[in-house]
Amino acid sequence: MAATASASASFSRFSAISKPPQPQFILFNFPNRTKPPYSRTSSTRFTCSAGQAGLFSKIGRLLKEKAKSDVDKLFSGFSKTRNNLSVIDELLLYWNLSDTDKVLDELEEALLVSDFGPKITIKIVENLRKDILSGKLKSGSEIKEALKKNVLDLLSSKGSKTELQLGFRKPAVIMIIGVNGGGKTTSLGKLAYRLKNGGAKILLAAGDTFRAAASDQLEIWAERTGCEIVVAETEKAKASEVLSKAVKRGKDLGYDIVLCDTSGRLHTNYRLMEELISCKKAVAKVVAGAPNEILLVLDGTTGLNMLPQAREFNEVVGVTGLVLTKLDGSARGGCVVSVVDELGIPVKFVGVGEGVEDLQPFDAEAFVNAIFM
């Protein structure tokens, strides 16, 4: 009776929707403080699959346009990496053919310092060496453009699907996974902000049932973005149950996208990694084909050390995209290229600041221009 009374009080206080949840879960409905509430007329526009596909296409287009329009923010975010690589301009300014080996050795060192990784660095340098010796590249400016093209080709060939793949069914489900401290919950909140501004009706699911403050943190993001959120009322609730409940609510009430937070976990902890499989299966039982995206959040300051994490998570649940955070505080921007080349998983977003708009949709060409002046 006490739990029921508590749930009722919570519903009254936060003006929850009329259909009550099961006792184990609470839905908080936070009004959007920056935009009018999502109207009933808007939601009914997307009742058919064709309309839903149109909404998702619109969101994808808006994200792509945003990536290209925010070049200055991306440029600023990669300033430390760019400073590391600025030595390349000095090397190529007075380049001549007799200095080729010396220049390429120093260029190789600059790429390694920026965490491009040995494999990628050797591939790029040898491609440049071959084109220089064959006479295709005859000036420092031509070498610089060839360097940028090599990096862009690597990103485009193995990580071309940088847009969110949201399918055709409603709701689309996005799971956010990663280790502790990588910026997972914050990235989810910023993603909710972007998607909400793109016109989608968003439901958040607080699936991080291990960390005490995780639900509170996500509730703050829900209030900040004007999204609704499903949280576990009891401490013993399983993450898979919370996510299943949230996706079911999203399906019943016509939400466009459900964003699912999960507990941070070390990739070496087998039991917790197995829990991710349970979460994935739970949402798939509610919506066929879900989750549409499994985004792995990686701390950019760890550089190439992120690769073992990414391999393990990918092997367990099948990662569909990467979110690289904290790159504004790192000179290791080359790790973006390395992780794409090593794993063949596209980078979908990069974190380049603390602001709510600083989770940037990844655009390979803008990235290359940002790290090479």
Disulfide bonds with the S-S distance in Angstrom:
none
